[in-house]
Amino acid sequence: MLKKAGLPMIVSLAVLIGLPVFFLFISLITGEWGYLIWSLPPSFLAGFTGLMVSRNNSRMKDV
């Protein structure tokens, strides 16, 4: 299953976890917390959408 859904799952998790962490560092460096606050909703929406699509596609291929 990991081979079939490998790249989309990795990209989804990178967006879901990586972008907020990146903007956390930006916010810590600049002191402007708006970067982190405004990056959370789009990254969670994109990450969860990609995660659900890749999980559904991997389940459909298993059937």
Backbone hydrogen bonds, N-H to C=O, Kabsch-Sander energy under -0.5 kcal/mol:
donor,donor_aa,acceptor,acceptor_aa,energy
5,A,1,M,-1.9
6,G,3,K,-0.6
9,M,5,A,-1.6
10,I,6,G,-2.2
11,V,7,L,-2.6
12,S,8,P,-2.3
13,L,9,M,-2.3
14,A,10,I,-2.3
15,V,11,V,-2.3
16,L,12,S,-2.5
17,I,13,L,-2.6
18,G,13,L,-0.7
18,G,14,A,-1.4
19,L,14,A,-0.9
19,L,15,V,-0.5
21,V,17,I,-1.5
22,F,18,G,-2.5
23,F,19,L,-2.6
24,L,20,P,-1.7
25,F,21,V,-2.0
26,I,22,F,-2.0
27,S,23,F,-2.3
28,L,24,L,-2.5
29,I,25,F,-2.3
30,T,26,I,-2.6
31,G,27,S,-2.5
33,W,31,G,-0.8
35,Y,32,E,-1.0
37,I,33,W,-2.2
38,W,34,G,-2.7
39,S,35,Y,-0.9
40,L,36,L,-1.2
43,S,39,S,-1.8
44,F,40,L,-2.6
45,L,41,P,-2.6
46,A,42,P,-2.6
47,G,43,S,-2.6
48,F,44,F,-2.8
49,T,45,L,-2.0
50,G,46,A,-2.3
51,L,47,G,-2.3
52,M,48,F,-2.5
53,V,49,T,-2.4
54,S,50,G,-2.4
55,R,51,L,-2.2
56,N,52,M,-2.5
57,N,53,V,-2.5
58,S,54,S,-2.1
59,R,55,R,-2.0
60,M,56,N,-2.2
61,K,57,N,-1.8
62,D,58,S,-1.3
63,V,59,R,-1.1
